[in-house]
Amino acid sequence: LCSEANPRSRYRRNSDARSEMAAQITYASARASLRVRASASEQSARLIRPNAVTRPALRAAPPSRVGGFSGNVMAAAAEPEQIEKFLDGLKYDDKGLVVAIAQDVDTGSILMQGFADRTAVRSTITKRQATFFSRSRQAQWTKGETSGNFISVKSIHLDCDKDSIIYLGVPDGPTCHTGAHTCYFSQVDGDDGAAAVEGGGKHGQEEALTTLYELEETIRKRKTEAVKEGDKPSWTRKLLDNPELLCKKIREEAGELCETLENDEGKERAASEMADVLYHSMVLLNLQGVGMEDVLAKLRGRFGTSGVEEKANRPPKSKQAHRTG
């Protein structure tokens, strides 16, 4: 599916790329004094013209996470010696590559899978843009250098065997060459899946949806589906058509969630009431054209910030008249 047809294809930008540039300058100046023994693949990679395009960070990013290289790797400002030590510890295959997976930091969607050599991993750590090694072209490439759809990397994660990494980041547009948000948009299992039916697997939804986003997609479908005369509409459709009822239910469900704590009703009851609050709130968000990825991006942007300070810095509430339905 093309990104224009996907209601969740909203790629947000911000103009603050100064921290990324500073990290690159810091690394470059320190690297100049460091002698590193390069592999054959690095020697050939030096002949490739560096990517001259710098894209700003997209959704608001939380402060860089502090830590070593054991699991979470976010070290653009780390000492070059430590970065090289980390790269030495990766378990490359016989071609000098590790598996590199790009994942959306807010939706959790697996965007694509490729391979990365030592130079590509280093470039991703220091420049914070998803970089891979093309086996067909035998060259390093940064995702987006041709299409403009870069992936701004927020953190990097290493698996227990040290032969596979995840670039957790924000896509600057569709990742797949088909125009889809992710390369994984064909379902295999199911009655009409690709494993059961020749040419099957495309169900009209763009990607493999996790529970939260499958619910969001279901709400969206309920909003647009036709209700035949005489048929009883679904509860979701009823809420969508009656904002007053919807807001009443959200307040009611929120109160019941609080009662699970006040009355010590237990974990199961608390989870059930929270599910009700989340579902009804997502129906309200649909009416306002707000996606869950927008909400999660807001939450991520608040990491490391005082709740009191964050609330004080919020823009004033709109003076527009309330919706009446």
Stockholm file with secondary structure:
# STOCKHOLM 1.0

chainA/1-325         LCSEANPRSRYRRNSDARSEMAAQITYASARASLRVRASASEQSARLIRPNAVTRPALRAAPPSRVGGFSGNVMAAAAEPEQIEKFLDGLKYDDKGLVVAIAQDVDTGSILMQGFADRTAVRSTITKRQATFFSRSRQAQWTKGETSGNFISVKSIHLDCDKDSIIYLGVPDGPTCHTGAHTCYFSQVDGDDGAAAVEGGGKHGQEEALTTLYELEETIRKRKTEAVKEGDKPSWTRKLLDNPELLCKKIREEAGELCETLENDEGKERAASEMADVLYHSMVLLNLQGVGMEDVLAKLRGRFGTSGVEEKANRPPKSKQAHRTG
#=GR chainA/1-325 SS CCGGGCTTCCCCCCSCCHHHHHHHHHHHHHHTTCCCCCCHHHHHHTTSCCCCCCCCCCSCCCCCCCCCSSSEECCTTSCHHHHHHHHHTSCCCTTSCEEEEEEETTTCCEEEEEEECHHHHHHHHHHCBCEEEETTTTEEEETTTTTSCCEEEEEEEECTTSSEEEEEEEESSCCSTTSCSSSCCCCCSSTTSTTTSTTCCCCSCSSCCCHHHHHHHHHHHHHHSCCCTTCCCCHHHHHHHCHHHHHHHHHHHHHHHHHHHHTTCCHHHHHHHHHHHHHHHHHHHHHTTCCHHHHHHHHHHTTTSCHHHHHHTSCCCCCSCCCCC
#=GC SS_cons         CCGGGCTTCCCCCCSCCHHHHHHHHHHHHHHTTCCCCCCHHHHHHTTSCCCCCCCCCCSCCCCCCCCCSSSEECCTTSCHHHHHHHHHTSCCCTTSCEEEEEEETTTCCEEEEEEECHHHHHHHHHHCBCEEEETTTTEEEETTTTTSCCEEEEEEEECTTSSEEEEEEEESSCCSTTSCSSSCCCCCSSTTSTTTSTTCCCCSCSSCCCHHHHHHHHHHHHHHSCCCTTCCCCHHHHHHHCHHHHHHHHHHHHHHHHHHHHTTCCHHHHHHHHHHHHHHHHHHHHHTTCCHHHHHHHHHHTTTSCHHHHHHTSCCCCCSCCCCC
//
